[in-house]
Amino acid sequence: MENKRFLNADDVAQYLNVSVPTAYKIIRRLNQELSAMGYLVVAGRVSRTYFEQKVYGGATA
């Protein structure tokens, strides 16, 4: 997969081997966390850096 700054539901679903609706729920949760920290978020997209930090503990796979 190319090196994108933001991941969409299809990307998250592929990374985690979950369904697309589940990926949307995960994105929504991560975006709520980012929003609470004062970051601007885009619905249906999540920062690749934040996603990897939450899933992999900061280490890229």
Secondary structure, DSSP 8 states (H G I E B T S, - for coil): ----SEEEHHHHHHHHT--HHHHHHHHHHHHHHHHHTT----TTEEEHHHHHHHHHTT---
